[in-house]
Amino acid sequence: MAAPQPAPAPPPLQSPARPTVSLQQPSHGKGPSKSAKLFRRFRAVFRSFPIITPTSCKIPVSLQGNRHLDSHIHGGTRMTGTLFGHRKARIHLAIQENPRCLPFLLLELSIPTGKLLQDMGLGLLRIALECEKHPAKKTKIIEEPMWTVYCNGRKTGYAMKRDPTDDDLSIMQMLHAVSMGAGVLPSGSTELAEGELTYMRANFERVVGSKDSETYYMMNPDGNNGPELSIFFVRV
């Protein structure tokens, strides 16, 4: 009598096909930034940082909200901002001139995506990104490679500027027709371990205070009561 044949192995999981990236260079963009070498140097160290339990903040963070901010800010520039990441992994922030452009700023924050989006759902959220000022350096503030992060005045870890990966560009391409909104995107097998790939996109007003400070204010359409978010970049 013939021995029973083993059951056939299940087919391997197939990752969704990557969309063709057709995003344009920003008007002031010149390809990958000079921070790439610094990113490669510090990436291993940054990945080893724990997600820090909040402690008291050493810098003041203004909590005076721009309630129902839905009109153009005098001196501001309209930008597109996207928060995205797997729910159990670190969240990313991408800033674009518009949804059809490559991001000119991409930060990886040591905060779980699910935690930050949950905090946004509770109301007013102010994120301050602080780095040390070096008078001899002429680096633009958004070209700084590393930041200390404060949420509503409490230290929550670190952020690092980096160049977009193929995965990042695929996400930006999938969202190129989205001007604002939130939801879940298709992703590969990493979703099983790190949770679903979520995003939140909105219009932001970029206001340059000085060479050592910039602020991005999220614009709420029609003055509704949606999440309120401001992101401060400060060199001190």
Number of C-alpha atoms within 10 A of each C-alpha: 3 4 5 6 6 6 6 6 6 6 6 6 8 9 11 10 10 14 12 10 15 14 17 14 16 16 10 8 13 9 11 11 14 12 17 15 13 15 17 12 11 14 14 10 9 17 11 8 11 11 15 12 9 13 12 10 15 10 13 11 16 13 12 8 14 15 13 17 19 17 12 12 14 8 10 15 14 19 19 25 27 25 21 28 26 24 21 17 21 21 24 23 20 21 23 22 22 19 26 20 20 25 26 22 18 22 22 20 24 23 21 18 23 21 15 16 18 11 13 16 13 11 12 18 20 22 22 25 22 21 18 13 14 10 7 6 7 8 14 10 17 18 14 19 20 24 21 18 25 26 19 18 21 20 21 22 20 22 24 22 25 24 20 19 9 11 11 16 19 19 21 26 21 16 18 17 10 16 15 17 12 14 11 13 15 13 20 13 12 12 15 10 11 14 17 21 22 20 23 16 22 20 25 27 24 22 18 15 12 9 13 17 18 18 20 24 25 25 29 22 15 10 12 12 12 15 17 21 19 22 19 20 21 22 16 10
